């Protein structure tokens, strides 16, 4: 009995141990299955989100293709090929950096509008010719109606008079024949009139073509006339006082001259200011009369001093008128890489010029160009990567200058013609220094100072000790 109980106990213990092991195993596998389930759910959720994102991107790409006029099923290579074909077909003359659908559509729309304007003008001229033709046609129809009515009345009179008098019938027959002859003549005249009107229409078409060609030639002539040049001097020097550094010129109050206007000076025999070599520059200090003013010598050369009769010129001022300017680009006067816009503006306004439009250092545009604007002063073009806003403003001002037919003048040419050469204020040191930057210079406008070196020609010579005959 005791052995049976002992076996039962062993069996019970074994059963309990197995039950515990089974519970622990079940718990462990259950936890792992929960973790796997959560990872599977997270992976499924991530896959769904990526699928939705891919769907959104695909829908956006398909929408872009539809907006560009391409089927949603077209691949990227086919879209690129179609884009290149469209640019070659419709944008061959369009700037390569702007070859996109939106700017190209705007360009084509503007071109169509310009052509529509020309077509409207031609239609108006054609309508005038049609109106003349209709007036002539109305007159011809009135004559035909009048002849037809007259002939009908004559026939009625013939029918009524036939029964009574043969003579009246003959007379009416004669009148009828006359009317028919008149009608035939009127018809012949009308046909000739119609032919004349048609010939006039053909001639008008030829005249329209001829006028179109003449208009193109006249536009070229007008452009040539309005392009001012830097070839004619504004005046000349009457007298020079080198000791005081002063000159007198033949311009004054009656010419609209003002103080501080700077002129470049050219030799008296130079007739082309654009090709002649400049001798120096002067600045007006005092107005002495209607055609007389005093000026100080700003720049001259000792080897070629200013003389009476020398020509003076400035591109900013002309006798009795103001010149209008527009400024574009980076206007660097002293070569330090920074804009000197205020310096250029002051130089132009002090010399009597008017600035209609300019762009500041931030790329903002001030003022507008007009038909009165004559010159576009061009500085350095902004960098496309570092200064995109300035480049956009610069490009637009160049387009406006072309539209108004402005004459483009580089900044260096303008300053040189005004007697204000490009200044070099940035001085380098070390191995790359320029020795000329460190030479002593006389004060501006002051007398020249001798260096102490005298030519052998002007040095005093003492006679050598001679013999009794007087020979040296």
For each residue, the residues with C-beta under 8 A, 3 or more apart:
1: 4 5
2: 5 6
3: 6 7
4: 1 7 8
5: 1 2 8 9
6: 2 3 9 10
7: 3 4 10 11
8: 4 5 11 12
9: 5 6 12 13
10: 6 7 13 14
11: 7 8 14 15
12: 8 9 15 16
13: 9 10 16 17
14: 10 11 17 18
15: 11 12 18 19
16: 12 13 19 20
17: 13 14 20 21
18: 14 15 21 22
19: 15 16 22 23
20: 16 17 23 24
21: 17 18 24 25
22: 18 19 25 26
23: 19 20 26 27
24: 20 21 27 28
25: 21 22 28 29
26: 22 23 29 30
27: 23 24 30 31
28: 24 25 31 32
29: 25 26 32 33
30: 26 27 33 34
31: 27 28 34 35
32: 28 29 35 36
33: 29 30 36 37
34: 30 31 37 38
35: 31 32 38 39
36: 32 33 39 40
37: 33 34 40 41
38: 34 35 41 42
39: 35 36 42 43
40: 36 37 43 44
41: 37 38 44 45
42: 38 39 45 46
43: 39 40 46 47
44: 40 41 47 48
45: 41 42 48 49
46: 42 43 49 50
47: 43 44 50 51
48: 44 45 51 52
49: 45 46 52 53
50: 46 47 53 54
51: 47 48 54 55
52: 48 49 55 56
53: 49 50 56 57
54: 50 51 57 58
55: 51 52 58 59
56: 52 53 59 60
57: 53 54 60 61
58: 54 55 61 62
59: 55 56 62 63
60: 56 57 63 64
61: 57 58 64 65
62: 58 59 65 66 72
63: 59 60 66 67
64: 60 61 67 68
65: 61 62 68 70 71 72 74 79
66: 62 63 69 70 72
67: 63 64
68: 64 65 79 101
69: 66
70: 65 66 74 78 79 82
71: 65 74
72: 62 65 66
73:
74: 65 70 71 78 79 82
75: 78 79
76: 79 80
77: 80 81
78: 70 74 75 81 82
79: 65 68 70 74 75 76 82 83
80: 76 77 83 84
81: 77 78 84 85
82: 70 74 78 79 85 86
83: 79 80 86 87
84: 80 81 87 88
85: 81 82 88 89
86: 82 83 89 90 91 101
87: 83 84 90 91 92 94 99 104
88: 84 85 91 92
89: 85 86 92
90: 86 87 104 108
91: 86 87 88 94 99 104 107
92: 87 88 89
93:
94: 87 91 98 99 103 104 107
95: 98 99
96: 99
97:
98: 94 95 103 104 107
99: 87 91 94 95 96 103 104
100: 103 104
101: 68 86 104 105
102: 105 106
103: 94 98 99 100 106 107
104: 87 90 91 94 98 99 100 101 107 108
105: 101 102 108 109
106: 102 103 109 110
107: 91 94 98 103 104 110 111
108: 90 104 105 111 112
109: 105 106 112 113
110: 106 107 113 114
111: 107 108 114 115
112: 108 109 115 116
113: 109 110 116 117
114: 110 111 117 118
115: 111 112 118 119
116: 112 113 119 120
117: 113 114 120 121
118: 114 115 121 122
119: 115 116 122 123
120: 116 117 123 124
121: 117 118 124 125
122: 118 119 125 126 208
123: 119 120 126 127
124: 120 121 127 128
125: 121 122 128 129 204 208
126: 122 123 129 130 204
127: 123 124 130 131
128: 124 125 131 132
129: 125 126 132 133 200 201 204
130: 126 127 133 134
131: 127 128 134 135
132: 128 129 135 136 197 200
133: 129 130 136 137 197 201
134: 130 131 137 138
135: 131 132 138 139
136: 132 133 139 140 193 194 197
137: 133 134 140 141 194
138: 134 135 141 142
139: 135 136 142 143
140: 136 137 143 144 190 193 194
141: 137 138 144 145
142: 138 139 145 146
143: 139 140 146 147 186 190
144: 140 141 147 148 183 186 187 190
145: 141 142 148 149
146: 142 143 149 150
147: 143 144 150 151 179 182 183 186
148: 144 145 151 152 183
149: 145 146 152 153
150: 146 147 153 154 179
151: 147 148 154 155 176 179 180 183
152: 148 149 155 156
153: 149 150 156 157
154: 150 151 157 158 172 175 176 179
155: 151 152 158 159 176
156: 152 153 159 160
157: 153 154 160 161 172
158: 154 155 161 162 169 172 173 176
159: 155 156 162
160: 156 157 163 164
161: 157 158 164 165 168 169 172
162: 158 159 168 169
163: 160
164: 160 161 168
165: 161 168 169
166: 169 170
167: 170 171
168: 161 162 164 165 171 172
169: 158 161 162 165 166 172 173
170: 166 167 173 174
171: 167 168 174 175
172: 154 157 158 161 168 169 175 176
173: 158 169 170 176 177
174: 170 171 177 178
175: 154 171 172 178 179
176: 151 154 155 158 172 173 179 180
177: 173 174 180 181
178: 174 175 181 182
179: 147 150 151 154 175 176 182 183
180: 151 176 177 183 184
181: 177 178 184 185
182: 147 178 179 185 186
183: 144 147 148 151 179 180 186 187
184: 180 181 187 188
185: 181 182 188 189
186: 143 144 147 182 183 189 190
187: 144 183 184 190 191
188: 184 185 191 192
189: 185 186 192 193
190: 140 143 144 186 187 193 194
191: 187 188 194 195
192: 188 189 195 196
193: 136 140 189 190 196 197
194: 136 137 140 190 191 197 198
195: 191 192 198 199
196: 192 193 199 200
197: 132 133 136 193 194 200 201
198: 194 195 201 202
199: 195 196 202 203
200: 129 132 196 197 203 204
201: 129 133 197 198 204 205
202: 198 199 205 206
203: 199 200 206 207
204: 125 126 129 200 201 207 208
205: 201 202 208 209
206: 202 203 209 210
207: 203 204 210 211
208: 122 125 204 205 211 212
209: 205 206 212 213
210: 206 207 213 214
211: 207 208 214 215
212: 208 209 215 216
213: 209 210 216 217
214: 210 211 217 218
215: 211 212 218 219
216: 212 213 219 220
217: 213 214 220 221
218: 214 215 221 222
219: 215 216 222 223
220: 216 217 223 224
221: 217 218 224 225
222: 218 219 225 226
223: 219 220 226 227 405
224: 220 221 227
225: 221 222
226: 222 223 374 405
227: 223 224 405 407
228: 374 375 407
229: 232 274
230: 273 274 313 315 413 417
231: 271 272 273 274
232: 229 273 313
233: 236 266 273 311 312 313
234: 251 263 312 313 314 317 318 319
235: 249 250 251 255 263 311 312 319
236: 233 249 250 268 309 310 311 312
237: 240 247 248 249 265 282 306 307 308 309 310 312
238: 247 248 249 250 292 308
239: 247 248 308
240: 237 246 247 248 305 306 307 308
241: 244 245 246 247
242: 245 297 305 306
243: 447
244: 241
245: 241 242 296 297 445 446 447
246: 240 241 294 295 296 297
247: 237 238 239 240 241 282 294 295 296 297 306
248: 237 238 239 240 288 292 293 294 295
249: 235 236 237 238 263 282 284 292 293 295 312
250: 235 236 238 291 292
251: 234 235 255 257 291 292 293 312 319
252: 255 257 287 288 289 290 291 292 293
253: 256 257 287 289 290
254: 290 291
255: 235 251 252 290 291 319 320
256: 253 317 319 320 321 352
257: 251 252 253 261 284 287 293 317 319 352
258: 261 284 287 352
259: 284 285 286 287
260: 283 284 350 351
261: 257 258 283 284 314 316 317 350 351 352
262: 281 282 283 284 298 314 347 350 351 418 419 420
263: 234 235 249 281 282 283 284 295 312 313 314 418 419
264: 273 278 280 281 312 313 314 416 417 418 419
265: 237 278 279 280 281 282 300 306 310 311 312 419
266: 233 270 273 276 277 278 279 310 311 312 313
267: 270 276 277 279 310 311
268: 236 307 309 310 311
269:
270: 266 267 273 276 277 311
271: 231 276
272: 231 275 276
273: 230 231 232 233 264 266 270 276 311 313 417
274: 229 230 231
275: 272
276: 266 267 270 271 272 273
277: 266 267 270
278: 264 265 266 281 416 419
279: 265 266 267 300 301 304 306 310
280: 264 265 297 298 299 300 301 306 419
281: 262 263 264 265 278 298 299 418 419 420
282: 237 247 249 262 263 265 295 296 297 298 306 312 419
283: 260 261 262 263 295 296 298 419
284: 249 257 258 259 260 261 262 263 287 293 294 295
285: 259 294 295 296
286: 259 293 294
287: 252 253 257 258 259 284 292 293 294
288: 248 252 292 293 294
289: 252 253 292 293
290: 252 253 254 255
291: 250 251 252 254 255
292: 238 248 249 250 251 252 287 288 289
293: 248 249 251 252 257 284 286 287 288 289
294: 246 247 248 284 285 286 287 288
295: 246 247 248 249 263 282 283 284 285
296: 245 246 247 282 283 285 445
297: 242 245 246 247 280 282 300 306 445
298: 262 280 281 282 283 419 444 445
299: 280 281 419 421
300: 265 279 280 297 304 305 306
301: 279 280 304 305
302: 305 448
303:
304: 279 300 301
305: 240 242 300 301 302
306: 237 240 242 247 265 279 280 282 297 300 310
307: 237 240 268 310
308: 237 238 239 240
309: 236 237 268
310: 236 237 265 266 267 268 279 306 307
311: 233 235 236 265 266 267 268 270 273
312: 233 234 235 236 237 249 251 263 264 265 266 282
313: 230 232 233 234 263 264 266 273 417
314: 234 261 262 263 264 317 351 417 418 419
315: 230 323 375 409 414 417 418
316: 261 323 325 347 348 351 352 353 414 418
317: 234 256 257 261 314 322 323 351 352 353
318: 234 321 323
319: 234 235 251 255 256 257
320: 255 256
321: 256 318
322: 317 352 353 354
323: 315 316 317 318 352 353 354 374 375
324: 353 354 355 356 370 372 373 374 375
325: 316 348 353 354 355 356 373 374 375 376 377
326: 355 356 357 358 367 369 373 375 376 377 397 400 401 406
327: 331 341 344 345 355 357 358 359 376 377 379
328: 358 359 376 377 378 379 393 394 397 398 401
329: 359 378 379 380 381 382 394 411
330: 339 379 380 381 382 390
331: 327 339 340 341 343 344 377 379 411
332: 335 336 337 338 339 340 379 380 411
333: 340 343 344 411 415 422 423
334: 340 422 423 424 425 426
335: 332 422 423 424 425 426
336: 332 425 426
337: 332
338: 332
339: 330 331 332 361 379
340: 331 332 333 334 343 344
341: 327 331 344 345 358 360 361
342: 345 346
343: 331 333 340 346 347
344: 327 331 333 340 341 347 348 377 411
345: 327 341 342 348 349 355 358
346: 342 343 349 350
347: 262 316 343 344 350 351 415 418 420
348: 316 325 344 345 351 353 354 355 377
349: 345 346 352 353 354 355
350: 260 261 262 346 347
351: 260 261 262 314 316 317 347 348 418
352: 256 257 258 261 316 317 322 323 349
353: 316 317 322 323 324 325 348 349
354: 322 323 324 325 348 349
355: 324 325 326 327 345 348 349 358 367
356: 324 325 326 367 368 369 370 372 373
357: 326 327 365 366 367 368 369 373 397 400
358: 326 327 328 341 345 355 365 366 367
359: 327 328 329 363 364 365 366 390 393 394 397
360: 341 363 364 366
361: 339 341
362: 389 390
363: 359 360 382 387 389 390 391 392 393
364: 359 360 393
365: 357 358 359 393 396 397
366: 357 358 359 360
367: 326 355 356 357 358
368: 356 357
369: 326 356 357 373 397 400 401 404 406
370: 324 356 373 404
371: 404
372: 324 356
373: 324 325 326 356 357 369 370 376 404 406
374: 226 228 323 324 325 406 407
375: 228 315 323 324 325 326 406 407 408 409 414
376: 325 326 327 328 373 397 398 401 406 407 408 409
377: 325 326 327 328 331 344 348 409 410 411 414
378: 328 329 408 409 410 411
379: 327 328 329 330 331 332 339 411
380: 329 330 332
381: 329 330 391 394
382: 329 330 363 386 387 390 391 394
383: 386 387 391
384: 387 388 391
385: 388
386: 382 383
387: 363 382 383 384 390 391
388: 384 385 391 392
389: 362 363 392 393
390: 330 359 362 363 382 387 393 394
391: 363 381 382 383 384 387 388 394 395
392: 363 388 389 395 396
393: 328 359 363 364 365 389 390 396 397
394: 328 329 359 381 382 390 391 397 398
395: 391 392 398 399
396: 365 392 393 399 400
397: 326 328 357 359 365 369 376 393 394 400 401
398: 328 376 394 395 401 402
399: 395 396 402 403
400: 326 357 369 396 397 403 404
401: 326 328 369 376 397 398 404 406 408
402: 398 399 405 406
403: 399 400
404: 369 370 371 373 400 401
405: 223 226 227 402
406: 326 369 373 374 375 376 401 402
407: 227 228 374 375 376
408: 375 376 378 401
409: 315 375 376 377 378 413 414
410: 377 378 413 414
411: 329 331 332 333 344 377 378 379 414 415 422
412: 415 416 422
413: 230 409 410 416 417
414: 315 316 375 377 409 410 411 417 418
415: 333 347 411 412 418 420 421 422
416: 264 278 412 413 419 420 421 422
417: 230 264 273 313 314 315 413 414
418: 262 263 264 281 314 315 316 347 351 414 415
419: 262 263 264 265 278 280 281 282 283 298 299 314 416
420: 262 281 347 415 416
421: 299 415 416
422: 333 334 335 411 412 415 416
423: 333 334 335
424: 334 335 427 437
425: 334 335 336
426: 334 335 336
427: 424 433 434 437 438
428: 432 433 434 437
429: 433
430: 433
431:
432: 428
433: 427 428 429 430 437 438
434: 427 428 437
435: 438 439
436: 439
437: 424 427 428 433 434
438: 427 433 435
439: 435 436
440:
441:
442: 446 447 448 449
443: 446
444: 298
445: 245 296 297 298
446: 245 442 443
447: 243 245 442
448: 302 442
449: 442
450:
451:
452:
453:
454: 458 459
455: 458 459
456: 459
457:
458: 454 455
459: 454 455 456
460:
461:
462:
463: 466 472
464: 472
465:
466: 463 469 470 471 472
467: 470 471
468:
469: 466
470: 466 467
471: 466 467
472: 463 464 466
